[in-house]
Amino acid sequence: MTSRDLKENLTRLRKQSYWQVAASEEYCRRIAKKTGRRLVEIIDTEDEPLPIVCIFEDYTDD
């Protein structure tokens, strides 16, 4: 894979990934369902008042 291919893939992934903070993991699941996105990762930062970072991506036609 060339550096150009890698750059194009990273750009495509950035355009398809979204993040949002939430109060709990359950809220991440609710957000995913409500927005029609796939929940990719949940990160617990242990920061108050919103300790959870939810990472989403769009569903693809692959």
Buried (B, 14 or more C-beta within 10 A) or exposed (E): EEEEEEEEEEEEEEEBBBEBBBEEEEBBBBBBEEEEBEBBEBEEEEEEEEBBBBBBBEEEEE
